[in-house]
Amino acid sequence: MGPSHSRPAPRRLAQITGRTVSPLGARDAVCERHGPYRSDGWLLCGVRECWRPCPACSREAEQREEAEAARQRVEARRRRLERAIQRAAIPPRFTDRTFEGYRVMSDAQRRALQAARAYAADFAAHRKAGKGLVFVGSTGTGKSHLACAILRAVVLQGFAGLYITALELIRMVRSTWRHRGDMTEQDAFAELESVDLLVIDEVGMQYGTEGEQVLVGEVLDRRYRLLAPTVVLTNQTPAGLAAYIGDRPFDRLREDSQWIVCDWESYRRRPGVGK
C-alpha cells in the first residue's frame, strides 16, 4: 500500500509532530466529488484544527500513487533491459529480431526455430551445464536472426550476453598488444569469459591464419573450462569449421553443443523476401 492521505490518529499525530494534540470529536462534512461523510478532528497545540479529509478522495489518491509507483517500476525495468541489450552489442539490424518474427517456410526451419526457442527457454539449465549451440549453414539462412533472438531472450531473463563476430573478437584481443592500450590481453579474455552467453558470428570467414585459430580457439577453450555457453555461427561445413578453429576446440563443441544445420535456400535469393 502507498502512504495514507488520511490524517493519523491523535496519539500517532502527537508522536510525529512532538506537539500536543487534543481530539475534537467528529462532524459532518461534504466532499464536492463524493458527497457527505463523517470527519474526525484534532486540535494541534491548542491552536490549529485538523480534520480528516474525504476517505474516498484519500483512497483515490493512494491508488494514483500506487499506479504511478508501478509505472515507474515498469519504466525502470524497461530502461535496465534496454541497457542490458545495448551491452550485449546486438547489431542494430538484429536488435528487434524475435522468434515470432522468424519466417518458417520448411520443416527444417521449423525444427531450427523450435530448437532455438527451447534453448532460450531452458537457458538457466544450459548455463549451469555449459551447453551451447552451433549453427551451420550458408549465408542468408537466418542463423544470425535465430542467434540474436536467443541472445535477446536470454538477456531479458536477466543473464549477461554478448554478440561479436570472429573478426571483431580477433581485433579486440590484438588491439591490446599495442603499447599503452586501454586494456590488457587478459582484460579482453576476461570480458569474453565473463558473460553468461557469448554469440560468435561469422566463424571461418577470416583468413584462416594460425594466429586467428589460436585466438578463437583460446576463447572457446576458456569458456569450455568455465562451463560458459557459447553459440557459434559458421558458413563452413563441420570439416571446414574444424580446420579453422582447430581439432581440440572443435571436439569440445561437438561434446557440449547442439548442432543446428541450416541447409535451406538463402532468404535473399527469394523474390520479395528479406533476411
JOLINZI-V654704 format. One record per backbone hydrogen bond with DSSP energy under -0.5 kcal/mol. NH is the residue of the N-H (numbers start at 1). CO is the residue of the C=O. Records with the same first field share a line. If there is no record, write none. Layout:
NH=CO ; CO
This chain:
13=9
14=10
15=11
16=12
17=13
18=14
22=43
24=41
25=41
27=39
29=37
31=35
35=31
37=29
39=27
41=25
42=50
43=22
44=42 ; 48
45=20 ; 43
47=44
48=44
50=42
52=40
58=54
59=55
60=56
61=57
62=58
63=59
64=60
65=61
66=62
67=63
68=64
69=65
70=66
71=67
72=68
73=69
74=70
75=71
76=72
77=73
78=74
79=75
80=76
81=77
82=78
83=79
84=80
85=81
86=82
87=83
88=84
89=86
90=85
94=91
95=91 ; 92
97=94
102=99
104=102
105=103
110=106
111=107
112=108
113=109
114=110
115=111
116=112
117=113
118=114
119=115
120=116
121=117
122=118
123=120
125=122
126=122
127=123
128=124
129=125
130=126
131=126
132=256
133=230
134=258
135=232
136=134 ; 260
137=234
138=262
141=138
146=142
147=143
148=144
149=145
150=146
151=147
152=148
153=149
154=150
155=151
156=152
157=153 ; 154
158=155
159=154
162=197
163=88
164=199
166=201
169=165
170=166
171=167
172=168
173=169
174=170
175=171
176=173
177=174
178=175
181=178
188=184
189=185
190=186
191=187
192=188
193=189
194=190
195=191
196=160
197=160
198=229
199=162 ; 197
200=198 ; 231
201=164 ; 199
203=233
205=202
213=209
214=210
215=211
216=212
217=213
218=214
219=215
220=216
221=217
222=218
223=219
224=220
225=221
226=222
227=224
228=223
229=196 ; 227
231=198
232=133 ; 230
233=200
234=135
235=203
236=203
241=237
242=238
243=239
244=240
245=241
246=242
250=246
251=247
252=248
253=249
254=250
255=251
256=252
257=253
258=132
260=134
261=259
262=136 ; 260
263=261
267=140
269=266
270=267
271=269
273=270
